[in-house]
Amino acid sequence: MQEDAAMLDSPRSLLAGIGAEIAAGNLIPFLGPDVLTIGAEPPVPVGARALSLALASKVGVPGRIKNNLWHSAQYIETHKHRVTLDKLMAAFFQPVPEPNALHRWLAGLPKLPMVVDTWYDGAMKAAFETAGRDNWGIVQGCSKARRLDGGVWFRAVSPDGAIVGDDVADGWRTVLYKPHGAAQPTGDVLVSDSDYVEVLTDIDIGTPIPQVVKDRRSSRGFVFLGCRFYDQILRTFARQITKRSSGPRYAVIPGDLTRNEIKFLELEGITPIILPLAEAVPLMTEANPA
């Protein structure tokens, strides 16, 4: 993997070009929880393992599963009720991290068609609001436990929390896609095994992927930033969200990848750029100011 990255003409010059393609609307940023590590220490758990341990600190979870977010969440849902799980998630993600340099840069790009944000926090939403952007909104996955209005698999939500029709989302200049749900503004999240069982059953045929996401990915590529792929759920969602996109695909990644992560990048044709995210972001943004 490191040899593959070294074969690039120059990872640093490549990142300037990637930033230009994001700014032009040709590459879609795909954000993972590690984006929150840029800058100040975030007030929320970062990553599936950290969140799993946070849940286990509040409710006694068997040691064999306490490092697995989805199993831990299912244990709490089964033994303490879904209400308990929802309250814990709401409390963990009630603080909104201060938008960092990447969030602010993305929010200022007028041609950005979509941001995929796979964590539960509200930093990217806050960045759009702080930038004074209009004509944008959120499309988020919805859990089996809270399918109230706006669709079985997902719903379109305006920044103030109002559920709107899919046709409204089609007209937004920028879509903030939160496939695992969002703490703000609705508090509806996918986190337990039972949340995912139906989604994973149908995701291969694309049913849980919103049409607006399918439309906007078809002629574009993706850039993974702050993502890890050590779990099958993470790999499956990344694969299906980027499925049938035109490419190219890149990932800014650390050098300590697992064997499964390396295999995933190879199978999905994702070019790795092995560089700390905090170093990569300025190389993309400073050459392409919003």
C-alpha positions as CSV (number, residue, x, y, z in Angstrom):
1,M,0.0,0.0,0.0
2,Q,2.8,2.4,0.8
3,E,4.5,1.5,-2.4
4,D,1.3,2.2,-4.3
5,A,1.1,5.6,-2.7
6,A,4.8,6.3,-3.4
7,M,4.2,5.6,-7.1
8,L,2.1,8.8,-7.4
9,D,4.0,11.6,-9.0
10,S,3.6,13.7,-5.9
11,P,0.9,13.1,-3.2
12,R,1.2,16.8,-2.3
13,S,0.7,18.1,-5.8
14,L,-2.0,15.6,-6.4
15,L,-3.9,17.0,-3.4
16,A,-3.9,20.5,-4.8
17,G,-5.6,19.0,-8.0
18,I,-8.1,17.1,-5.9
19,G,-9.0,20.3,-4.0
20,A,-9.6,22.0,-7.4
21,E,-11.8,19.2,-8.5
22,I,-13.9,19.3,-5.3
23,A,-14.2,23.1,-5.7
24,A,-15.4,22.6,-9.3
25,G,-18.0,20.1,-8.2
26,N,-16.4,17.1,-9.9
27,L,-15.3,15.2,-6.8
28,I,-17.6,14.5,-3.8
29,P,-16.0,14.7,-0.3
30,F,-16.8,11.6,1.8
31,L,-16.2,12.5,5.4
32,G,-15.5,10.1,8.2
33,P,-15.4,10.8,12.0
34,D,-11.6,11.4,12.0
35,V,-12.3,14.7,10.2
36,L,-13.2,16.0,13.7
37,T,-9.6,15.5,14.8
38,I,-8.4,18.4,12.7
39,G,-7.8,21.3,15.1
40,A,-9.3,21.4,18.6
41,E,-10.2,18.3,20.6
42,P,-13.9,17.6,19.7
43,P,-16.5,17.4,22.4
44,V,-18.0,14.2,21.0
45,P,-16.8,10.6,20.6
46,V,-14.7,10.1,17.4
47,G,-15.1,6.8,15.6
48,A,-17.1,3.6,16.1
49,R,-14.8,2.2,18.6
50,A,-14.6,5.3,20.8
51,L,-18.4,5.6,20.7
52,S,-18.8,1.9,21.6
53,L,-16.6,2.4,24.7
54,A,-18.5,5.6,25.6
55,L,-21.8,3.6,25.5
56,A,-20.2,0.8,27.6
57,S,-19.2,3.4,30.2
58,K,-22.8,4.3,30.7
59,V,-24.4,0.9,30.5
60,G,-22.8,-2.4,31.5
61,V,-22.0,-4.1,28.2
62,P,-20.4,-7.6,28.0
63,G,-16.6,-7.3,27.5
64,R,-16.6,-9.4,24.4
65,I,-18.7,-6.8,22.5
66,K,-17.8,-3.5,24.1
67,N,-15.4,-2.6,21.2
68,N,-18.1,-3.2,18.6
69,L,-20.4,-0.2,18.3
70,W,-23.3,-2.0,16.6
71,H,-23.3,-5.0,19.0
72,S,-23.0,-2.8,22.0
73,A,-25.9,-0.5,20.9
74,Q,-28.0,-3.6,20.2
75,Y,-27.3,-4.9,23.7
76,I,-28.5,-1.6,25.2
77,E,-31.5,-1.5,23.0
78,T,-32.5,-5.1,23.9
79,H,-31.8,-4.9,27.6
80,K,-32.5,-1.3,28.5
81,H,-35.0,-0.3,25.7
82,R,-34.5,1.9,22.6
83,V,-35.3,5.0,24.5
84,T,-32.2,4.6,26.7
85,L,-30.0,4.2,23.6
86,D,-31.6,7.2,21.9
87,K,-31.0,9.3,25.1
88,L,-27.4,8.3,25.3
89,M,-26.8,9.1,21.7
90,A,-28.5,12.5,22.0
91,A,-26.4,13.3,25.1
92,F,-23.1,12.3,23.4
93,F,-23.8,14.3,20.3
94,Q,-25.6,17.3,21.8
95,P,-22.4,19.4,21.7
96,V,-21.7,20.6,18.2
97,P,-18.0,20.6,17.4
98,E,-16.7,23.9,16.2
99,P,-16.4,23.6,12.4
100,N,-12.8,23.3,11.4
101,A,-10.8,24.4,8.3
102,L,-12.2,21.6,6.2
103,H,-15.8,22.1,7.2
104,R,-15.5,25.9,6.6
105,W,-13.9,25.4,3.2
106,L,-16.5,23.0,2.0
107,A,-19.3,25.1,3.2
108,G,-17.9,28.1,1.2
109,L,-17.8,26.2,-2.2
110,P,-20.7,27.4,-4.4
111,K,-20.4,24.5,-6.9
112,L,-20.4,21.7,-4.3
113,P,-23.2,19.3,-5.2
114,M,-23.0,17.0,-2.2
115,V,-21.1,16.2,1.0
116,V,-21.3,12.7,2.4
117,D,-20.8,12.9,6.1
118,T,-20.8,9.5,7.9
119,W,-20.7,10.5,11.5
120,Y,-23.5,11.7,13.8
121,D,-22.2,15.1,14.7
122,G,-23.5,18.5,13.6
123,A,-20.2,20.2,12.6
124,M,-20.8,20.2,8.8
125,K,-24.4,21.5,9.3
126,A,-23.1,24.3,11.5
127,A,-20.5,25.2,8.9
128,F,-23.2,25.7,6.2
129,E,-25.2,27.8,8.6
130,T,-22.2,29.9,9.7
131,A,-21.3,30.5,6.1
132,G,-24.8,31.9,5.5
133,R,-25.5,29.4,2.7
134,D,-29.0,29.0,1.4
135,N,-30.5,26.4,-1.0
136,W,-29.0,23.4,0.8
137,G,-30.5,20.7,3.0
138,I,-29.9,17.3,4.6
139,V,-30.8,13.8,3.4
140,Q,-30.4,11.3,6.2
141,G,-30.8,7.7,6.9
142,C,-33.6,6.9,9.3
143,S,-33.7,4.1,11.8
144,K,-36.3,1.3,11.9
145,A,-37.2,2.4,15.4
146,R,-38.2,5.9,14.3
147,R,-39.7,5.7,10.9
148,L,-42.3,8.4,11.3
149,D,-42.6,10.5,8.1
150,G,-40.7,11.0,4.9
151,G,-39.8,7.6,3.7
152,V,-38.8,4.1,4.9
153,W,-35.1,4.3,4.4
154,F,-34.3,8.0,4.5
155,R,-35.9,11.4,4.6
156,A,-35.1,14.9,3.4
157,V,-34.8,17.5,6.1
158,S,-34.5,21.2,5.9
159,P,-31.8,22.9,8.1
160,D,-34.5,23.9,10.6
161,G,-35.6,20.2,11.0
162,A,-38.7,20.2,8.9
163,I,-39.3,17.0,6.9
164,V,-39.7,17.9,3.2
165,G,-40.4,16.0,0.0
166,D,-37.8,14.3,-2.1
167,D,-38.6,16.8,-4.9
168,V,-37.4,19.6,-2.7
169,A,-34.1,17.9,-2.1
170,D,-33.7,17.5,-5.8
171,G,-33.6,21.2,-6.1
172,W,-31.0,22.0,-3.4
173,R,-27.7,23.3,-4.7
174,T,-25.9,21.2,-2.1
175,V,-27.0,18.1,-0.3
176,L,-25.5,17.1,3.0
177,Y,-26.0,13.3,3.0
178,K,-25.9,11.6,6.4
179,P,-26.3,7.9,5.7
180,H,-26.1,6.8,9.3
181,G,-28.5,9.5,10.5
182,A,-27.8,12.7,12.4
183,A,-27.9,14.1,15.9
184,Q,-29.1,17.5,14.5
185,P,-31.7,18.5,13.7
186,T,-33.9,15.3,14.1
187,G,-31.8,13.1,16.4
188,D,-32.7,10.0,14.3
189,V,-29.7,7.7,14.0
190,L,-28.8,4.2,12.8
191,V,-26.5,2.6,15.4
192,S,-27.7,-0.8,16.5
193,D,-27.7,-4.1,14.7
194,S,-31.5,-4.0,14.3
195,D,-31.2,-0.6,12.7
196,Y,-28.9,-2.1,10.0
197,V,-30.4,-5.5,9.3
198,E,-33.0,-4.4,6.8
199,V,-30.7,-1.8,5.3
200,L,-27.9,-4.3,4.7
201,T,-30.4,-6.8,3.2
202,D,-31.5,-4.3,0.5
203,I,-28.4,-2.1,0.1
204,D,-27.0,-4.3,-2.7
205,I,-29.9,-3.4,-4.9
206,G,-29.6,0.2,-3.9
207,T,-33.0,0.7,-2.4
208,P,-31.7,2.5,0.8
209,I,-29.6,4.9,-1.2
210,P,-31.6,8.2,-2.0
211,Q,-32.2,8.9,-5.6
212,V,-30.7,12.4,-5.3
213,V,-27.4,10.7,-4.2
214,K,-27.5,8.3,-7.1
215,D,-28.1,11.2,-9.5
216,R,-25.3,13.4,-8.1
217,R,-22.7,10.6,-8.0
218,S,-23.2,9.3,-11.5
219,S,-20.9,11.8,-13.3
220,R,-18.5,12.4,-10.4
221,G,-15.8,10.8,-8.2
222,F,-15.2,10.6,-4.5
223,V,-12.5,11.6,-2.0
224,F,-12.5,9.8,1.3
225,L,-11.3,12.0,4.2
226,G,-11.1,10.9,7.8
227,C,-12.5,7.4,7.0
228,R,-11.5,4.0,8.2
229,F,-12.8,0.7,6.8
230,Y,-12.0,-1.9,9.4
231,D,-15.6,-3.0,9.8
232,Q,-17.9,-4.7,7.3
233,I,-20.7,-2.2,7.8
234,L,-18.3,0.7,7.1
235,R,-17.0,-1.0,3.9
236,T,-20.5,-1.9,2.7
237,F,-21.8,1.6,3.1
238,A,-18.8,3.2,1.4
239,R,-19.1,0.7,-1.5
240,Q,-22.8,1.2,-2.1
241,I,-22.8,5.0,-1.7
242,T,-20.0,5.3,-4.3
243,K,-21.4,2.5,-6.5
244,R,-21.8,3.5,-10.2
245,S,-20.0,6.8,-9.7
246,S,-17.8,7.7,-12.7
247,G,-14.6,8.1,-10.6
248,P,-11.8,8.7,-9.9
249,R,-11.7,7.7,-6.2
250,Y,-9.1,8.8,-3.7
251,A,-8.6,8.3,0.0
252,V,-6.3,10.3,2.4
253,I,-5.4,7.6,4.9
254,P,-2.9,6.8,7.6
255,G,-0.2,4.2,7.2
256,D,-1.5,1.7,9.7
257,L,-4.2,0.1,7.6
258,T,-5.5,-3.4,8.4
259,R,-5.4,-6.2,5.8
260,N,-9.2,-5.8,5.2
261,E,-8.8,-2.0,4.6
262,I,-6.0,-2.6,2.1
263,K,-8.0,-5.2,0.2
264,F,-11.1,-2.9,0.2
265,L,-9.1,0.0,-1.3
266,E,-7.7,-2.3,-4.0
267,L,-11.1,-3.9,-4.9
268,E,-12.9,-0.5,-5.1
269,G,-10.2,1.1,-7.2
270,I,-9.5,3.8,-4.5
271,T,-6.1,5.5,-4.9
272,P,-4.5,5.8,-1.4
273,I,-2.7,9.0,-0.4
274,I,-0.8,8.2,2.8
275,L,-0.5,11.5,4.6
276,P,-1.9,12.8,7.9
277,L,-5.2,14.4,7.4
278,A,-4.1,17.6,9.1
279,E,-1.3,17.9,6.5
280,A,-3.5,17.0,3.6
281,V,-6.3,19.5,4.2
282,P,-4.2,22.7,3.8
283,L,-2.8,21.3,0.6
284,M,-6.3,21.0,-0.8
285,T,-7.8,24.1,0.5
286,E,-5.0,26.8,0.4
287,A,-4.5,26.2,-3.3
288,N,-8.3,26.5,-3.9
289,P,-9.8,29.2,-1.7
290,A,-13.5,29.2,-1.5
